[in-house]
Amino acid sequence: MTLRSAPVDDFSLAYNRMGSGPPVLLLHGWPGDRTDYRSVVPLLAERAEVIVPDFRGFGESDKHDRPPLEAYTRDQQAASVLALIDELGLEQPIVAGYDIGSRVAQVIAGSRPDVLRSLVLVPPLPGAGERVFEPKILAEFWYQNFHNLELPERLIDGNPDAVRTYLSHFWSHWSGPGYELQDADLDHLVDVYSPPGAFTASIAWYRARSGTLSRAREERPPAPEDRIHTRTTVLWPEHDPLFPQEWADMLEQWFSDVDVRLLDGVGHFVPLEAPRQLADAILEQL
């Protein structure tokens, strides 16, 4: 059953709440929604209370036509998630996230470490810095520049066939060699990304300067006292073309308590490609 949060800045989040036990909050990525965790939730729900929201601008959550820097930044996405934690009375949840969800989880841990028990993160993570601009890697980030043009509205938004073609590219190119998104699951994503304004809302994240390219040149290690001190487990997949495993080498400059685990044979979409490994990393923290 889909539930809805109280609005923050007029944005209400759609979410699911299942199971019983210590709370776990799962944060999705682009180009997905909260159903990214459909294979993880059953592995957790017998031992944990699992909450899975759609971010602002995604899935069944509210999508408002507002300037991205006023409504869709990392801090504003985190504010909606923090408000959901408070609204549901979640006592120090474990927060897991990949892609956009990883960035938002890091913002929460940096600003409100008191509300979290621990983090389980999948890239992106800090430490890439200017390595993002190496030619082979930079070519993979073309879409973040594209999302900042007016062309997505003209070529993709509101056009189900274009949405299908565009999203299926990423689900194929970013996944590991053993994973293929099922037709029914792609159909669902096309349904939620195709209504007029929906695709544009989903890329507001990049237009709010929250993507990797927008932040790479400004990235500097924090002072030791400003590192994320929340206990953190990082699962770093082998076949993510955006984030090579070698980039895990700097994490101790941003996290004071971090355990890095390399996932062989897995691509970008860890919740669907390696649900057991992700669930086990979360269950270890209960």
NORRA-V419664 format. One record per pair of residues at least 4 apart in sequence whose C-alpha atoms are under 6 Angstrom apart, sorted by the first residue. I is the first residue (numbers start at 0). J is the second residue. Records with the same first field share a line. If there is no record, write none. Layout:
I->J ; J
This chain:
1->14 ; 15
2->13 ; 14
3->12 ; 13
4->11 ; 12
5->11
6->10 ; 11
10->61
11->61
12->60
13->52 ; 53 ; 59 ; 60
14->51 ; 52
15->50 ; 51
16->49 ; 50
17->48 ; 49
18->44 ; 45 ; 47 ; 48
19->47 ; 48
20->46 ; 47 ; 48
21->47 ; 48
22->47 ; 48 ; 49 ; 92
23->49 ; 92 ; 93 ; 94
24->49 ; 50 ; 51 ; 94
25->51 ; 95 ; 96
26->96 ; 100
27->32 ; 33 ; 100
28->97 ; 98 ; 99 ; 100
32->53 ; 58
33->51 ; 52 ; 53
36->270
38->274
39->274 ; 278
40->44
43->47
53->57 ; 58 ; 60
55->60 ; 61
56->61 ; 62 ; 200 ; 201
57->201
58->191
67->71 ; 203 ; 206 ; 207
68->72 ; 207
71->75 ; 203 ; 204
72->207
73->103
77->103
82->86
84->89
91->114 ; 115 ; 116
92->115 ; 116
93->116 ; 117 ; 118
94->118
95->118 ; 119 ; 120
96->100 ; 101 ; 120
97->101 ; 121 ; 122
98->122 ; 123
101->120
107->111
108->112
109->227
117->229 ; 230 ; 231
118->231
119->231 ; 232 ; 233
120->233
121->233 ; 234 ; 235
126->249
127->246
128->215 ; 218
131->136 ; 137
132->137
133->137
142->146
147->206
150->154
151->155
152->156
155->161 ; 162
156->198
157->193 ; 194 ; 195
159->193
162->166
163->167 ; 189
168->172
169->173
173->239 ; 267
174->266 ; 267
175->238 ; 265 ; 266
188->192
189->193
192->197 ; 198
203->207
204->209
205->209 ; 210
208->213
211->215
220->252
221->225 ; 226
226->253 ; 254
227->254
228->255
230->256
231->257
232->257 ; 258
233->259
234->260 ; 261
235->261 ; 262
236->261 ; 262 ; 265 ; 266
237->262 ; 263 ; 264 ; 265
238->265 ; 266
239->266 ; 267
268->272
269->273
270->274
274->278
275->279
